[in-house]
Amino acid sequence: MNQQITHSNQSATDISAVLNRGNLQAAVNIISNLIDNQDYAKVAEGMELWLQQPKVLPGHLCLLYGFALNALGRCDGALTAHKQAIVEHPGLANAKARKESTTIPNYDEYESPCIGCGSNDSKLAYVCNQSLSVNNFDVLNPIRVWKDCIDCGLTYTSNMPTAEALEKYYSANYLAQQPGGPLYNISEEGREQSYIKNSETRLKVIEEISGGKGRLIDVGAGRGTFVKVAQDKGWTAEGLEQLPENVAYAEKRWGLTLSQMDFFDLDSQEAYDAITLFEVFEHLTRPWEALKKCADMLSPKGVLVIAMPFRDSPYAKALHPAKDAWWSEPAHLIYIDTQCLAAKASEFGLHHVHTEEVEGAGRLDTYFTKVR
Ligand SMILES: [Zn+2]
């Protein structure tokens, strides 16, 4: 590529100039460079200059234009650009759409109200093409539409994947995401050691807040490490886990019997002194119902821990606005900030007592007790 063109001091007029000369690759290079430098306004200005005369925008340019508009908070424009990208270039949709390039899905069909409170009062928060995600499988919509609920503060996926699509996604990703698998550059032993250490840290905080040990349930227990560590520390601990592969692993590795069931099917008459949800909440299709159920299940001295990626974590705030991988993570259905979670928890009689980062990467542990 021409070095002069990929230099960082480019302007909006450079974009329209190279496009007028028909040099699409040069335009892509300039725009990519500007996006890397978070100079989104120049991208938008350059595209608008060029689009003053009606013309068809090539798919790749639409995609980059969409990135820039999202980062500028112009999400309506971003949605149009991302839809246009796939119409112009079906290869930017998923593999299924590539095979059947005449049947581009109509994303509006999937629009849903807030999955937390059912409100239709929302605004667009982000639009992304998740087919670019390394995790993408054919089962998901290539365009992902995120909305902020005006009523409850939840940021949710408004074109929700179907339950079948999610199940297929989880089982397809199971092997890839295991310790030592291609998504983690760390050995299985190293990963397990890190889980054990994190579990010990978390139990210490729980015990400091609750003043003792008792009955504990880990919801979304994964491979059972936290339940095992809690039992070793003297807790009466059990775990719920939906993936059969994880249930089998926990049995083999730790001799643990995790209950393979949905949290909502659990008999909530039981009172627990600790309820933990690590990396679970962001996957839930009924988050506020789950939070209320946790509140109802907690004993008077009980502690609830929710660890998830929070929008107001320092890590999230530092993410590149146009290349925010969180938005295209297919299995994440909601995001919130700690204040929103605390406000909702207080509606259910819970008090936010503590927040700390144990896992890193923007995932904060938030601790709640019953309001006494
Ligand atoms: Zn809502």
Boltz pocket constraint, residues with backbone or C-beta under 6 A from the ligand:
constraints:
  - pocket:
      binder: B
      contacts: [[A, 114], [A, 115], [A, 116], [A, 117], [A, 118], [A, 119], [A, 149], [A, 150], [A, 151], [A, 152], [A, 153], [A, 154]]
      max_distance: 6.0
